[in-house]
Amino acid sequence: MRGAAGFVAIEDINPRADVHLLVIPERHVASFREIGEFEADEAKRMLEFVTDTAREVGLEDYRVVVNVGAGAGQTVFHLHWHVLGGRAKGLP
């Protein structure tokens, strides 16, 4: 687990790739639909945290996925980014 001001990265409990991390803002926002609730500098810091997290775990090539809404597979209604690296399991 790693953290920076306002964000945390943890391993997914149901990994869909060799490396599967979740990047989560500490502040509650239900989904990506509400991304406008973040100030521009906070949104930028969140995306930089995603990239820094991938780099720190040794990923050069990876996917960043956000599920938006139940129909898209969102099961936890707190905004989070999936960082997936290595062999994917059950993904296109």
Beta strands, then each sheet from edge to edge (+ up, - down):
strand 1: 2-4
strand 2: 7-11
strand 3: 17-25
strand 4: 62-65
strand 5: 81-88
sheet 1: 1+ 2- 3+ 5- 4+
end
